[in-house]
């Protein structure tokens, strides 16, 4: 069985997310709140003792680091754990 893209529905209207340039977005937990923006999960990493997800946003290269951003793992930042979708190929 193969899996396709992982799409995550997050709370994208949060100010710190909208204005992300570089660095890891941290400390924005949203519990069970419904999302309002979809992003693609493209990987994960670890830097300065922080685990993070790497996401690709559709807002162009001016957002984040050339269209990509890092969101802290394990704290449901932006509600990232609430709505996860993927295709089974």
C-alpha positions as CSV (number, residue, x, y, z in Angstrom):
1,X,0.0,0.0,0.0
2,X,1.3,3.5,-0.9
3,X,0.2,6.8,0.6
4,X,-0.1,10.1,-1.1
5,X,0.2,13.7,0.2
6,X,-0.7,14.4,3.8
7,X,-3.1,17.4,4.0
8,X,-3.7,19.1,7.4
9,X,-6.5,21.5,8.2
10,X,-5.2,24.1,10.7
11,X,-6.2,27.4,12.3
12,X,-4.5,29.5,9.6
13,X,-6.1,32.8,10.5
14,X,-3.9,33.0,13.6
15,X,-1.8,36.2,13.4
16,X,1.6,34.6,14.1
17,X,0.9,32.0,11.4
18,X,-0.2,34.6,8.8
19,X,3.0,36.6,9.5
20,X,5.5,33.7,9.7
21,X,8.8,34.5,8.0
22,X,11.5,32.2,9.5
23,X,11.9,30.1,12.6
24,X,9.6,27.6,14.3
25,X,6.1,28.6,15.2
26,X,5.6,27.6,18.8
27,X,3.1,27.8,21.7
28,X,-0.2,28.2,19.7
29,X,-2.3,25.3,20.9
30,X,-5.9,25.2,19.8
31,X,-7.4,22.0,21.2
32,X,-10.5,20.9,19.3
33,X,-11.2,24.2,17.5
34,X,-12.1,23.7,13.8
35,X,-9.5,24.7,11.2
36,X,-9.9,27.2,8.4
37,X,-6.9,26.6,6.2
38,X,-5.3,23.6,4.5
39,X,-1.5,23.0,4.3
40,X,0.6,20.0,3.1
41,X,2.8,18.2,5.5
42,X,6.1,17.6,3.8
43,X,8.4,16.5,6.6
44,X,9.6,16.9,10.1
45,X,12.8,17.8,11.9
46,X,14.6,18.7,15.2
47,X,16.4,21.9,15.9
48,X,17.5,23.6,19.2
49,X,15.7,20.8,21.2
50,X,12.4,21.5,19.4
51,X,10.6,18.8,17.3
52,X,8.7,20.4,14.4
53,X,6.6,19.7,11.4
54,X,7.6,21.1,8.0
55,X,4.6,22.3,6.1
56,X,4.1,23.8,2.6
57,X,1.6,26.7,2.4
58,X,-0.3,27.9,-0.7
59,X,0.4,31.6,-0.1
60,X,3.5,31.8,-2.3
61,X,7.1,32.2,-1.6
62,X,6.7,35.4,0.4
63,X,5.2,33.5,3.3
64,X,7.5,31.6,5.7
65,X,10.8,30.4,4.3
66,X,10.1,30.4,0.5
67,X,6.6,29.0,1.1
68,X,7.5,26.5,3.7
69,X,7.2,26.8,7.5
70,X,8.0,24.9,10.7
71,X,5.4,24.3,13.3
72,X,6.2,22.8,16.7
73,X,5.2,19.1,17.2
74,X,3.6,17.5,20.2
75,X,1.6,20.5,21.4
76,X,-1.3,20.6,18.8
77,X,0.0,24.0,17.5
78,X,-2.6,25.6,15.3
79,X,-4.8,22.5,15.8
80,X,-2.4,20.6,13.5
81,X,-3.4,17.2,15.1
82,X,-7.1,17.6,14.7
83,X,-7.8,17.1,11.0
84,X,-5.3,15.0,9.0
85,X,-6.2,13.6,5.5
86,X,-4.2,11.4,3.2
87,X,-4.8,9.3,0.1
88,X,-4.2,5.6,-0.1
89,X,-2.9,4.8,-3.6
